[in-house]
């Protein structure tokens, strides 16, 4: 059966939704005229905006309008009207799989899970080996005869986003050829963050020894963290935290000679844009959720002190492996990725 109308159920996080974008690319190449839609949560909608392989993003607001029985029935009605031929379920979920079954989608492809396997028409065995999350998602398509590629993820930045960032960059003039290094010290969990003092010390070395200009990105909730780092720098950085959308952060990354980030959504945005980057990992495993695709990427991972990797327990204290990452090793990785320009500090 060659489906003409596909639905893809995406995960609930920025990074994982980016890892799902090769699935849409593979489906488009499989059926160039097919209609491709995503069922996604509101906070991940921006990841898919502008994606040329996604015809529509249908929002599943489980905490808002789709909450409760009436909300679920309304969503089922929306899905029924779309008359999808097939759905690829990337997020293992009994409730979502049941919704898709009640919506009458005839072909339901997903990994076998004890609670929802009986609702799938195409149950796919779990991979026998540990794979990167993006490869795990592509494995569902390959199990039903649709090939994918490992060329990286897709994140689309618009001209309006680029214009906004040009205005932002005008606040801090750079010398011609002076490399811009973007630091992203945030992360959705405290124990995934490299210490703020380490980011500040790194920024100062990049300023003094590499002549770098520094910009610091982050969510609105990261502003106090970012301001504490900025206060320790030898030269005032461009503070972009809380002032950009995710798309505008991507536009800022396009100007960067290097991005240095904890394991976070912005790290994966930079990787999707093929920017030189260094990813800092502790409780999570870069083999599973590291930068995906080809690019000038470097990863530093310290497993110290955690009984399990990956460790998805946000209530735990800061991961000791993050503190074990040294300034020297990050700086040593950064230098080869930067232009040879040197700008003497005053």
N, C-alpha and C positions, 0 to 999 in steps of 0.2 A: 504494500500500500504506500503510495506517495502522497503524503499529506500536503494540502494546499494552505491550510490555516493552522499554524502552530502557536501554542502557548508555552512559555517557559516560566516556571515558578522559581524566582531568584531567592537567594538567602537574605538574611536580615541585617547584614553589616556592609559598610562601604567597601572594604577590601574584598570580601567574598563576592559581592555583586560585580566588582571589576573582574574577578576571576571567572565570572560567568559569561563575560562578553565574547570570548572565543566560541562559545556555544552558538550565539546568534550569528556570528560570522560563518561558522560551518553550515548552519541551516540555510543561510542565504546562498551560499555557494552550491548547496545541494539542490535547492529549488529557487532559482533567481526570481521567479514571479510569486513565490509563496508570501502569505501574510504572516508576519512574525510579531507576536505581542509578548509582553512580560507582565507577570503578576508580581508586584513588588510592594514593599512597605514604603510609606511616605518619606522616611528619612533617607532612603536610597534612590529616590526618583532622580535626583540631580546627576547621579552617576551615569544614567542612561540617556539623559537629555542630549539631543543632537546626534546620537549614534545612528549611522546610516543603515544599520542592519535591524533596527528596532522600529517597527511601524507604529506601535502604540504601547504605552505603559499604563496598565490598569492597576490602580492603587488598592491595596488591601489594608485598610486602617483598622486593625483589630482592636486598638485601644480607643478608637473614635467612632466614626459612622458605621463601621461594620461590626461593632461590638454587640453581643447578644444574638438571640435567635432571629429577630427581625432584620438585623443588619446582615447576618449570614444569608438569609433568604433573598435579600435584595442583591447581594453579590452573586449568588447562584443565578438569579434572573439575568444579570448583566452578562455573565459568562455564557448562559444558554443562548442569548441573542447573538453572540459572536459566532456560534456554530463552529467551534474549533474541531478539527479532525484529530489532533493529537496534542498531548501535553508532556513536557519533559519536567520532571519534578526534581529540582536540585536540592531542595531543603526537605529532609526526611521529617515528615509531620503527618500524624494520623488525621488531625483536623483538616489540614489543607487537602490531603488526598481524598478524604470523604467529601469535601466541598466539590472537588473536581469530578468525582463520581456522580454526585447528585446533579451536577451541571450537565451531565450527559455527554461528556467528552469521550468518544469511543475508544481511543487508544491512550493509555496512561503508562508512561515509561518512568521507572524509578528504581533505585537500589532497594533490595529486599531489606525490610525491617520487620521484626516480629509482629508489631501491632498493625501495620498497614499493608503488608505483602498481599493479603487477600483482595485488596482493592486495585491492584495493578494488573494491567493486561500484559505488560512486558516487564516482569521483575528481573532485575539484573543482579547477579551475585556481587557482593562487595569485592573490591580489588584484593588480590592475594598478597600484594606488597603495598607498602606505604608510598603514596604518590602525592605530588603537589596538588593542592586543592583544585587548581584549574584543570589539571590532567584527569583528576577524578570526575569532574563534571563532563569533560569531553568523552570519558569512557562510557557514559550512558549512550551517547550518540553512536560511538563505534560499535557498541553491542548490538545496535539495530541496523548496522550497515552504513552509517553516515560518517565519513572521515572528517577529521579536523586537523588544524595545524597548530604548532606550538610557537607561533610568531609573536606572542605577547598579547596584552589586553588592549582594549580600545577605550580611550577617554577623549572626548571631543571638546575643544576649547573654541568659543565663538569670538568673533571680532569685537563684540561689545565688551566681553571679558578682557580682551587684550587692551582695548582703549582705557578701561578702568585701571588696569595695572600700569599702563604708561603714565597715567596721571599720578598714581601712587609712587612710582619710581622717581618722578620729578621732585619729590620732597627731599631726596638725598642724592645730590649730584655725585657722580663717580668720574674719576679720571678715565680718559680713553684707554680701553684695554684692561681696566681694573676688573678682576674677576669678582663676580657676585656669588657668595656662598649663602645658601638658604638653610637655616637651622629649623627643625621642627621638633621641639622638646616635649610636646604633649603625647598623649596616648590615652585610649579609653579607660585603661586601668593604671593605677599608681605603680603597681609592681612591674609594669612594662617600660618604665621611664628611666633613662640614664639621669644621674643626679644633675640638678640645675647648676651646681658649682662646676661640674665637669664641662657642661656646655659653655659656660662663661669662660673657663680657662682655655678651652679649645678655640672659641671665638677670638680671644686675645692673641693666641699664637698665629691664627690665620691672618689677623690684621697686621701683626708686627713682622712676621716672617714670610708671608706670602702676598702681602699688600692687598688683602681681600677686603671687599665691602661686605657687610653682613646684613641679611634680612632675617627676621624671625616670624614664622607663621604659627597659626594655632586657632583653635575655636574660641568663641567668646569666653568660655570657662577657663581658658588657658591664659588670659590676659595677666593676672597677677604673677603667674609663673614666668611669663615672657618679660614682664617689666622688671622682675627681680634679676633676670639674666642680663637684660639691657643695661641696668644700672652698674654692672660690674665690667662692662666693656670699655676698652681704651678709646673707642670712637663710637658715637651714637649710631645704633643700627636703624634700619627701617623696620618699624614694628607693624607687621601686617596682621597679627593675631586679632581676631574679632572684627576685622575691617574688610574681609574678603569672603566671598562665597567659595565653595569648593572649586567651581570652575575658574574663578579668578585666582585662586591659589595655584591651579594648574598653569594659568597664563604667567604667573610670576615664576614658576619653575622653568618655563621656557626661556627665561632670561638668565637662568642660573648656570654658572660654570660647574657647580656642585651642589647637591642637596644631601644633607645629613639628617637622618630622622630615626626615631624609635619605630618599632613595628606599629604601624598605624595606617589609617586610610590615606593620608597625604603621601606616605612613602610609596604606596602602590600607585597613586596618581602619577608621581614622578617617574616610576618605572614604566608605566603605560605610555608616557610621553618620551620614553627612551633617554631620559636625562642621566648624566653621571650622578651616581648616588652611593652613599654608604648607609646601610641599614644596621641598626643596633638591636640585638635580640638577646633575651634572657629566658623568660618562662615559656616563650613560644618557639616553635621549631621552624627555621627558615627553609628546611627541606619540604615542609608542608605548606607554609604560608609566606615564604620569602618573595623577593622581587621575581617576577615571572617574565620570561622571554629573554631575548638577547639585548645586551647593552653594557656600558661600562659600569657594572654594578659590583660593589664589594659588600660583603656581609661579615659582621663580627658577632659571634655568638658565644656567650658564657653560660654554661649549664650549672654553675656552682650552687650547691645548697638546696636544690629543689628535688624532691623525691620522684617527680614525674614531669616529663616534657612531652607534649605541651601541657602547661598548667593553666587551666581556665578557672581560677578561683580569685575573683577580684577582691574578696574580703581579706586576702592574705597580705602581710606586710610587704614592702618593697623587696623585689627579688634580689638576693645577694649577688647573683650573676651580673646584674646591671652595674652594680658598684665595682665589680671586678674588672669591667672593661676600663682600660687605662687611657689616659690622655695621649700617651706616647703612641699606642697602637692605632688610635683613630687618626691622629695627625699623620702618622707614617702612611696610612692608607689614603689620606686626603691629598697629600702632595703630588703623587703621580697622576691624579685625576684633574689637577689644576693646570691652567696655562703657565708658562714660564715667567710671565710678567711679574716683576717685583716693584713694589711702591714703598719707598722709604717712609717710615712713620715719623711724625713730627714730635 
